[in-house]
């Protein structure tokens, strides 16, 4: 599983793109994939900052509880 990259790195990549560097050049400069740089830039434009999505957690109990007896 891939690890979450730091917020500082995301901010530096987006700042480099904002300063005129292309997404692919910024990605190569900071050692991340071009698709990540493009996604982070798009998220920053839409939401103001490229924040990582939450990771981990329980994804199954909601489905199980939906089929449980709610009358007890």
Secondary structure, 3 states (H helix, E strand, C coil): CCCCCCHHHHHHHHHHHHCCCCHHHHHHHHCCCHHHHHHHHHHHHHHCCCCCCCCCCCCCHHHHHHCCCCCC
